[in-house]
Amino acid sequence: EGYVHFFANTDGRPLARVRVGKGMISGAPVVAGGKLFIQSESGVLAAFVVAEPAPKADAPDVAGDDAAETDNDADTDTDTETD
């Protein structure tokens, strides 16, 4: 059917599926110059560059340290008696 499937080499989860042309894949894929070349029976030649993902930056603490503290104002004993 002409689909190329990419999977994570760490856990096998699917990462991408790309259709190359309208026909089936013809011949074996070729890796050259840091690219993966695949040709379909319909004559389409596709070149893929698989790059390492950018490292994840640490997420900023947008809530701040005070967010971890609870607001205990509702628990404060503020009963007042009126006459």
C-alpha positions as CSV (number, residue, x, y, z in Angstrom):
1,E,0.0,0.0,0.0
2,G,3.0,2.3,0.1
3,Y,3.1,3.3,3.8
4,V,6.3,3.7,5.8
5,H,5.9,3.2,9.5
6,F,8.2,4.7,12.1
7,F,8.5,3.2,15.6
8,A,10.3,4.3,18.8
9,N,13.4,2.1,19.3
10,T,13.0,2.3,23.1
11,D,9.5,0.9,23.5
12,G,8.2,0.1,20.0
13,R,5.3,2.7,20.1
14,P,4.3,4.0,16.7
15,L,5.7,7.5,16.0
16,A,4.5,8.2,12.4
17,R,3.0,6.7,9.3
18,V,3.7,8.2,5.9
19,R,2.4,7.2,2.5
20,V,5.0,7.2,-0.3
21,G,3.2,7.4,-3.7
22,K,0.2,5.4,-4.7
23,G,1.9,2.0,-5.1
24,M,3.6,-0.4,-2.9
25,I,7.2,0.1,-1.7
26,S,9.6,-1.2,-4.3
27,G,12.9,-2.5,-3.3
28,A,14.7,-2.2,0.0
29,P,15.1,1.1,1.8
30,V,18.5,2.7,1.4
31,V,20.3,4.8,4.1
32,A,22.9,7.3,2.6
33,G,24.1,10.6,3.8
34,G,22.1,10.5,6.9
35,K,18.8,10.1,5.0
36,L,16.5,7.2,4.5
37,F,15.4,6.8,0.8
38,I,12.3,4.8,-0.1
39,Q,10.8,4.4,-3.6
40,S,7.3,3.4,-4.4
41,E,6.2,1.4,-7.5
42,S,4.5,4.5,-8.8
43,G,8.0,6.1,-9.1
44,V,7.9,8.4,-6.1
45,L,11.2,8.7,-4.3
46,A,11.0,9.9,-0.7
47,A,13.9,10.9,1.5
48,F,13.5,11.0,5.3
49,V,15.8,12.6,7.9
50,V,15.2,11.2,11.3
51,A,16.5,13.6,13.9
52,E,16.9,13.2,17.6
53,P,14.2,15.1,19.5
54,A,15.2,18.3,21.2
55,P,15.8,17.9,24.9
56,K,12.9,18.9,27.0
57,A,13.4,22.1,29.0
58,D,12.5,22.1,32.6
59,A,9.1,23.5,33.0
60,P,9.0,26.8,34.9
61,D,7.2,26.8,38.3
62,V,4.5,29.2,37.2
63,A,2.5,28.6,40.3
64,G,5.3,29.6,42.6
65,D,6.1,28.1,46.1
66,D,3.0,29.6,47.7
67,A,0.8,27.4,45.6
68,A,1.7,24.3,47.6
69,E,0.5,26.0,50.8
70,T,-3.2,25.6,51.6
71,D,-5.5,28.5,52.4
72,N,-6.7,27.8,55.9
73,D,-8.8,31.0,56.3
74,A,-12.0,28.9,56.0
75,D,-10.9,26.8,59.0
76,T,-10.2,29.7,61.2
77,D,-12.4,30.0,64.2
78,T,-14.2,33.3,63.6
79,D,-17.5,32.7,65.4
80,T,-18.9,35.9,66.7
81,E,-21.9,36.2,68.9
82,T,-24.3,39.0,68.6
83,D,-26.8,40.1,71.2
